């Protein structure tokens, strides 16, 4: 007997409800947790990551069962079509990239390279490239096949990273993706693309099961492995649901279905580049950060963006089948509503780019120099075999970050550097001090701003570092804190190498 689509939806939710606690236990036991002390984090306690594993494995289990019993799924997974099968294989590759990023924080270039290679293979073998873009009510646009292939790859990689970027509050990325997938399932049904409807509905069920544990207060996070995989699947399914003939896609539907994460990602890239920062440098100016700055609580900010994503999903369905004046009225309404929302969030004002043109130029130059110096320091620490060169690296970092004194303490346990994360007593093994030559001898501590951070790895805490600033600041800018964290991550990697050497000795 062929199960109904509702059966796969329920199975996905149930499987994910069962698997998520198991993944949460595994992540907690082996130290795969999100550290609350890092910049931009809004939670106060360590929360397990790797939640994406529960969603993906539930999705794969239900798809396998559906492939055995549902002809439409069997054909798309391992039959003549095999489009769905190629997409599923690609999701495994993206998941592995996300897991590696969760474990060792891959560089943006390495991560993007892996994502683009995966996307290119999926687009090629699943035949997701296009050469004709249809704008219902506005005509068609023909493009070269190579451009359609490149745009398809860019869309999939862009969606993966857009969902990853918006994953900043409990349940936000999961809920926003769910809304877009609802639009895909509806359009797949109305446009007679059954395999898209089956796959999207199954994934919706898995996400709902995960939201039981991921909604506020979340007991597990998606992690990069989850947000990247969800974004990848959303990008592929939106492309599959957009095809309206051989080589022709609907150019409006996928953008509207996921307008919230796409717009948030686009503004983030523009904002960072205008300020002279790397497009991959994190900040606290995403949509959800701005809503919380406006006074909304954590939960209300999530609900507001869920509601906005739901409206975008309805607009996407309307845009997929609208005609002429209907579509024009819909787009005008959507555009005006979007403009009002973005203006409320602080965009389309000059302070979005900086406080005046002179300030913008100064910020760009300062940020560019700081990024370059921190990159040099990361390279210096990466080449080191011990802690002898750390004072020189600290001195180089002070030129960009402005601290006057540093005290770096390293811990030990059983003769090895580092202590277990749950150890309360920590024996100091070595202390490294550095003071700026401009401040010889004593300086009044009441004038100094002090900031302290842990130096920790996946399973061990290697030490702590204390900074003293004498430039009159009362707090650390988020960008400065993020740059310091990059240095701490490099030092943590060095400490891990030292520990492995000691273990072998």
N, C-alpha and C positions, 0 to 999 in steps of 0.2 A: 504494500500500500504506500502511495506517495504521501509524505507528510505535507501539511499546509505550511505556508510561509510563516504563520503565527507560531507553529511548533518550533521552527528553527530560531525564531526570535526569543521564545521562552527558554529554549535550551541554552542559547548563548548567555542569557541573563543568569540562569541557574549555574552553569559551568563556571562563569566568572565569579559568582558569589562564593563558590566552593574553592576555587583556585586562589583568589586574592588573599585570604588569610594565610594560606600555605606560603605564598610568595612573600608576604609580610614577615612571617616568622623566619624564613630563610634570610631575608635582607637584614633583619635585626640581628640575627645570630652571627652573621659574617661581616657586619659592619657597613653594609650598603645603606647608609643613612644620610640625610640632608642636614648639614650643619647649620644651626640657627645663628651662629655668631658671624656668619659671613654677611657682607654688604648686600642690600636689596632683599634680604630674607624678612618676611613678615611673621613667620611662626616663631614661637619661643622655645620649643622643645625639638630634639632630634627626631625626625620622621623617616621611616624606611622609604627607599626608592624602589625602582624596578617594577612598579605597578604595571608597566606596559607588557611585562611578560605574561601576566594573568589575562590581559585582554587579547594578546596575540595568540596564545596557546588555546584559549577558549574559542576564538574565531576559527583557528585551524581545525580543532576537533569537530566543531559543528559543520564546517565546510566539508570535511571528510565524510561525515555521516550524510550530509545532504548530497554530496557527489555520488554516493552509493544508491540513493533513493530518489533523487529528483533529476529528471532528464536534462532540464535546462542547466543545472549546475554541473552535471557530469560532462556535458558537452564543452562548457567553458573552462572546466578545470583540467581535464585530461582527454577531452574528445577532439573533434575536428577543429573547433575554434581555439581552444587552449589559452584564450586571452586571460581568463581569470587565473589559470595556473601559473602563467608567467608573472602576473602581478603578485601572487602569493609568494613565489620564490624571491621576487624582489623585496618583499616585506621582510623576509628573513635576513637578507643582506643589510637592509637599513637598520633592523633591530640589532644586529651584531655591531654595526658602527655606533649605535646609541649606547650599547652596553660598554664598549671600549671607552667611549667618551665619559660615561658615568664612573668608570674605574680609574682612568688615567688622564682625563681631560685632554683629548686630542686637540691639536692645533686646528684653527679654523680652516686652513688650507688643506690639511690632510682630510678633515671631515668632509669638506665640500668636494674634494676630488673623488672620494669614495661614493658620495651621494650622486654626483654627476655620472660616474661610470655605471652605477646601478640603474639610474634613470635612463641612460642611453640604451643599455641592453634591454630594459623592459619596453621602452618605446619601439625599439627595432623589432624585437621578437613578437610583441603583442600587437604590432602595427597600429600604434596610437598616434603616429604622425598624421598631419593633415596638410592640405594645400588650398582649401577654400574655407573662409570664415564667414558664417552667416550671421547677420544682424537683423533679426526679424523686424520687419517694418521699415528697415533702413537700407536693405540691399545686401549684396555679398561682396567680399573682398578676396581676390585670388592672390596667393603668395607662392613663391618657389617651394618645392618640397623640402629642400634643405632647411629653409627658414621654419617651416611647419614642424619639422623634426626637432630643431633647436628650441622652438617655443614650447613644445610639449615637454621636453626635458627640463627647461627652465621653470615651467609651471609646477611640475612634480617636486623638484628640489625646493622651489620657493615655498610651496605649501608645507613641506616637511619642516622647514625652518620657521615659517610664520606661526605654525601651531606651537613649535618649540619656544618661540619668543614670548607668546602670550600666556604660557604656562607659568603664571606668577602667583595665582591665588588658588585656594582649595576648590577643585572642581571646575575651574574656569575653562581650561583647554578642552577637557572632556565634554563639558556642556556645549561649548560653542561648536565643536566638531560634530556633536550629535545633531544640532539644529541643521547644519549644512547637509549632513547625511540624510536627514528626513526629507529635505528638498530633492536630493538625488533619488531616493527611493520612490517618491511621488512621480517625478519626471520619468524615471525608468518604467513605471507602471503605465503612465499616460502615453508615453512614446513607444510602448510595446518593445522594451528592451528588458526582458524578464530576468536575465542573469544579473544585471545591474541591481534590479530591485531585490533579488534574493540576497546578494552579497551585502548591499547596503543595510538591509533590514537585519541581517544576522549581526553585523558589526554594531548596529544601534543597540541590539539586545545585550551584547557584551559590554558596551560602554555603560548602559544603565546598571548592569550588575556591578561594575566597578565603582560607579558613583555612590553606591551604598557605603563604601569605605572611603571614597575620595572627596565627598562633599563635606562642608565645614561642620565640625572640626575633622580634618582629614587624618586618618590613621596610616595612610600610605600615599605616596606621590607617584605620578607617572614615571618620573625620571626622564632623562634624554632618550632612553631606549623606547619609552612609551610615547612621548610627544612627537618624536621624529617619525615613528612608525604610524601613528594615527594620522599625522599630516601627509605622509607618503600615500597611505591608503585613500585618504580623502582626495588627494590630487589625482590619483589614478582613476578612482570611481567617478569623479566629476568629469574627467575627460571621456571615459566610457559612456557616461550618460549624456554627453553633449553631442555625440555623433548623430547627424541627420541624413546621412547618405555616404556614399563612397568618397572618403577624403574630405568631407564637409562637417564642420562642427558649429555649434551655437557659440558665438563669441561672448555673449553676455551672461549666460546661465552660470558657468563656474565661478565667475568673478563675484556675482551677486550672492551666490550660495555661501561663499566664505568671505564676504566683504570685510567683516570685523578683523579677523586675523591678517588678511591681505593688507588692509589699510594701516593697521598697527605696525606691521613689518615695514611697509613703504615709508611711513613717517619716521620710523626709527632709523632707517638707513639714511634718509635725507638729513635728518637732524644731526646725526653723528658726523656725517661727512662735512656739513656746513660748519661744524665746530672743530674741524680738524682732527677728529678721532676716527679710529678704525670702525667700519660698519659693524664689526663683530664685538666692539667694546660695549659691555652692558651698561645700563643706566636705570634711573628710576622715573622715567617719563613716558612709560607705556600708558595705554588707555586706563588700565585698572589703577595704576599709581595716581593718575590725574583725578580719577573719580574719588579716590580716598583723600587726596589733597583737598577736594571740594567739600569734604565733610562726610562722605558716605562711609559706612562701616565696611569691614571686610566682606561680610555676607551680602550686604546691599549692593556693593560694587559688582559682585559676581552675578547677582540676580539682574542687575541693570544690563550687563553685557549679554547675559543669556537672552533677555527680552529683545535687545537690539539684534542679536543673531537670529532669533526667531522671525523678526520682521524682515530681515534680509532674506531668509529662506522663503518666506511667502512671496516676496518681490521676485526672487529667482524663478519660482514656479510660474508666476504671472508673465515674466519676461520670456520664458521658454515658449509660451503659446500665445502671447499677445499679438495684436495686429494693429498697424497704423496708429490712429489717434489714441487707441486704448494704451498701447505701449508708450506713446509719447507722454500721456498724462501720468502713467505709472512712474516713468523715469524722472519727470519733473518733480513729482511729489517726493520720490526717494532722494533726489539730489538736494532739494531744499531741506528735508528733514536731516539728511546727513550733514549738510553745512551747519545747521543750527547745533547739532550734537557736537561736531568738531570744534565749533567756535566756543561752545560751553566748556570744552576740555582745554581751551587755551590755544588752539591752532588758529591760523589765519590772522594772527596778531604779530607785531614785530618782535615781542618778547619771546616768541617761539624760536627765533633765530639768534636772539641775544639782545642785550640792552643797548641798542644803537649799533651803527656800523663800525665805529672805532672799537667798541667792546667786542664785537664779533671777530674782528681781525686779531685782536689781542688774545682772545680765547682760543682761536684756531692755532696761533703760533705757540702758545703755552702748552696746549694739549698735544700738538705735534712733537714738541721737544720732549715732553714727559713720556709719551708713548715710545719714542726712540730710545730714551735713556733706559726705561724699564726693559725694553727688548734687549739692550746691550747687557744689562745686569742678569737677565735670564740666561743669556748665552754664557756669561762668565761663570755663573753657578753651575750650569749644565756641564761645563768642561772640568769642574773641580772634582777631586777625589777625596778631599777632606775639608775641614773648616778653616784652613790657614788663609785662604783668599777671601773669606767673608768680609773682613774689615774693608778691604779694597772695594768690594762690590757694594757695601753699605755706603761708603764715601761717594761712590759714583751715583747711587740712587738719591742721596741727599741733595744733589745739584738740581734735581727735578721736583722732589717732593718736599723739600724745605725743613726737614727735621734737624734739630741741633744735637741730640744725644740719643744713643741707642744702647739698650742693654738686652742681650740675647742669651737666654739660659737654656741649656740642653739637659734633659733628664736621662736617667739610666735605671735599668732593672736587671738583676742577675748578670751584671757585667756587660750588658748590651745597651746600646743607645736606644732610647724610647721606652715608654711604659704603656701598659694596656690602657685602653680608653676608659675602662671602669675602675681603674686604680685611683684611690683617693690620696694616698701618700706618694709623693714624688721626690726622689733623691736627685739633687742637682749634680750633674757630672762635670759641666764646663760652662763658664760664663764668658761671653765675648762682649766687650764694651767698645764704643766708639763715640768720640765727642768732636764736634766741629771745631776746627782751629780758631774760628772767630770768637769762640766762647771759652777761652782757657780758664782753668780753675773753677771757682765757685760762681754760680749764677742763681738768682733768687727763684726758688721753686714756685712761689705763689704767682709768678708771671707766666709760668709754663703751662701749656696744654698737654696732657698726658693721654696716650692711647696704647692699649695693650691687646695683643692678639695671640692666639695659640698657633703653634706650628704642628700640625697633625696630618697623619696619613689615613689610610683606610682602616687600619686596625690598631695603630699606635699613635700616642701623643709624644712627639719628639722634644718639645720644648715650648717656650713662650718668648715673645719679644715685646719690649716696651719702648715707645718713642716719646721724646720730649720735644715739643715745638715752642719756639720763642718768637714767632712772627705775629703774635696778637690774636691768632684764631681761637675761637671758642668750640669748634667742632671740626670734624673731617668732612670734606665734600665727598659725595658718593664716588665720584670718579677717582679721587685720590685713594680712597679706601680700596677700590677695586684694583688699582695699580699696586698697592701694597700687598694685596692678596696674591697677585701674580708672582711677586717676589717670594712670598711665604710658600707658595706652591712649589717654586723651584728649590727653595731651601729644604722643604719637606722631601722632595724627590732625592736631593743630595743625602739627607739623613737616612732615607731608606736604603740608598746604595751603601752607605757606611755600615748600616746594620747588617745587610746581607754579607758584606765582606767579613764582618766580625763573626757571623754565624759560621762561615766557611773555615775561618782560622782555627 
